[in-house]
């Protein structure tokens, strides 16, 4: 029921954040970062009802989470940098989903 769905959502959210962490921590190795994102995008082909544009739904919540976490360290310059990174991540996930 509802509790089961809530638990499944929580587990999925944890997996999402773990993958994002892995991708961000591998930024210094662009090939590894891209590989993680392509693999994650490809995995979502198996998710019934998922469409690649759904990856974009996570952009704003992720940026909001970064803004809250970094607080005063989240400057306008940081926002530009993180926006570019998040857009790259989204496009790479979509590329992976589409078989890239």
N, C-alpha and C positions, 0 to 999 in steps of 0.2 A: 504494500500500500504506500501511503504517503511517506511514512518513515523510511521505507526501503529506498524510495526514489530520492529522498533527502540524503541518505547515506551514499548512494551511488553518485549523486551530484558532488558531494564533498570529496569522495575519492577521485573523481574525475578532475575536480579543481586542483587537488594536490598534485596529480599527475601533470596537469597543464603547467603549474608553477615550477615543477621539477624540470620539465623540458625547457621552459623559458630560462630558468637558471643555468641549465647545461649549455644552452645556446649562447647566453650572454657571457658566461665564464670562458667560452671558447672563442670569443671575438678576436683574440690575438692570433688565432689560427683560423682564417676565413674558410678554408676547405672543410675543417671539422664542423664549424658552425653551420655552413651550408648543408653538409651531409646530414646533420641532426634535423634540420628544418625540412629538407626534402623527404627524409624518412618519415617524419611525423606527418607531413602532408599526405604522403602516399598511404599511410596507415588509415587515414580518415576516409579513404574510398570504401572501406569495409563498414563504415558507420551508416546504417540505414537512415535515409532522409537527409543526410548531410550534403550540403552544397559548398563548393570551394569559397564562394563569396562570404560564407559565414565566418571565415577566419577574420574578416575585417571587423566583425562585431566586437572582437576582443581588443581592438586598438585603443579605443577611448578608455575603457575600464583599466587597461594595463597602464596607460599614461597617468590616469588618476591615482592608481595605486603607487606609482613611482613618485608622483607629486606629494602624496601623503607621507610616504616613507622618508623621502629626502627633506621634506619640510623646507626650511630656509635655504638649504643647499640646492633646491630646485629653482635655478635661475632661468631667465628667458633663454639664455644660451644653452643651458642643459635641456630645456624643452625642445629646442630645435634639434639638438643632437639625438635625444631619445625618440623624437618623432620620426627622424630619418631611419634610425635603427629599427623601430617598430614597423614602419612601412616596408623596409627591406625584409624583415622577418615574415610579414604577412604575404608579400609577393612570392617569397621563396616557398612558403607553405603551400600556396596556391599552385606554384610550379610543380611541387612534389605531388600534389593531389592530381594534377593533370598529366602526370607521367614524366615530368621533366627530369 
